[in-house]
């Protein structure tokens, strides 16, 4: 009897522990939510411009539908920014407004700029896309002999076989200048597939590209991109280093509780320096619009270095939706180039239609119901395609 009683008591203890854990999780979830439930309820402003009125209507309808705290939108056409606007709030607690200069974590849009930095070095004949990774980084640690076959190109188009990152450890918030070097050289690379045989999206591959940029340029990754890409495109407030962003421009990340369905602010901003090349460009729709104008002009120039054009064409026969850094797709019959972005508390989407000299970017400070990106940008892109055809 005593033995049976002991077993029953253990079962009771296990049940109590499960209940206590559930209560703890519930308490943490509830405490992370604002005391007042957030509900977006924006109204469309009247405009005599039919195009602007339609764009505003599409944006606000989706913000109310998906309960998006804040959003910024930039549209360019024929070398001009035709629309740049912020909607909603940067933080649901203090109610600070979003505008076209508000800075968002852009997540994987960052990869476009890392890829561009590589191509800058290619154009300067500092390296080629066929160079072997192990020749550039001889101190790289690995036991998998297949690593010897990784090239710059396979890193750029996600065919290196390098696995993705499981945990970004954003709470580390590393800011030291040697953070990226320590991270990459501390790896013991083991591949998920042979190089050049399979498309496997890898953030880690882009972090390694960032360290290659440091090694080849003798500059920090962020410093090289800032000087050679951001500043040359008048993106002066944008930076891969979150700690360099002016507090007045920052936005706050938001998530939705799986238990209560309430929107809440996240305590940790998605930043740590070792993942800068894959994920940490902080920018605004206004400044990304400037870059889109510049890039569209570059690839339409017959004198442009062919390496930049190579970025926007399929680079892997088995997966024609990837160039060198750029994700490739179509809207109706129109080819698009760009990149999606998503991290804790943020979602983004940048697309360009080169043939029509059109570019669109959306930045939002929430990470749920992410289809709003396409539901906003795709209808607007179709409106833009008709602007000069009426």
Secondary structure as GFF3:
##gff-version 3
##sequence-region A 1 390
A	DSSP	alpha_helix	2	32	.	.	.	ID=ss1
A	DSSP	alpha_helix	50	66	.	.	.	ID=ss2
A	DSSP	beta_strand	70	77	.	.	.	ID=ss3
A	DSSP	beta_strand	80	88	.	.	.	ID=ss4
A	DSSP	beta_strand	104	105	.	.	.	ID=ss5
A	DSSP	alpha_helix	110	123	.	.	.	ID=ss6
A	DSSP	alpha_helix	133	136	.	.	.	ID=ss7
A	DSSP	three_ten_helix	145	149	.	.	.	ID=ss8
A	DSSP	alpha_helix	152	156	.	.	.	ID=ss9
A	DSSP	three_ten_helix	170	172	.	.	.	ID=ss10
A	DSSP	alpha_helix	179	185	.	.	.	ID=ss11
A	DSSP	alpha_helix	203	217	.	.	.	ID=ss12
A	DSSP	alpha_helix	221	225	.	.	.	ID=ss13
A	DSSP	pi_helix	226	230	.	.	.	ID=ss14
A	DSSP	three_ten_helix	231	233	.	.	.	ID=ss15
A	DSSP	three_ten_helix	242	244	.	.	.	ID=ss16
A	DSSP	three_ten_helix	247	249	.	.	.	ID=ss17
A	DSSP	beta_strand	254	256	.	.	.	ID=ss18
A	DSSP	beta_strand	263	265	.	.	.	ID=ss19
A	DSSP	three_ten_helix	273	275	.	.	.	ID=ss20
A	DSSP	alpha_helix	276	279	.	.	.	ID=ss21
A	DSSP	beta_strand	282	283	.	.	.	ID=ss22
A	DSSP	alpha_helix	285	300	.	.	.	ID=ss23
A	DSSP	alpha_helix	306	310	.	.	.	ID=ss24
A	DSSP	beta_strand	327	331	.	.	.	ID=ss25
A	DSSP	beta_strand	334	343	.	.	.	ID=ss26
A	DSSP	beta_strand	346	353	.	.	.	ID=ss27
A	DSSP	three_ten_helix	354	356	.	.	.	ID=ss28
A	DSSP	beta_strand	358	364	.	.	.	ID=ss29
A	DSSP	alpha_helix	372	385	.	.	.	ID=ss30
###
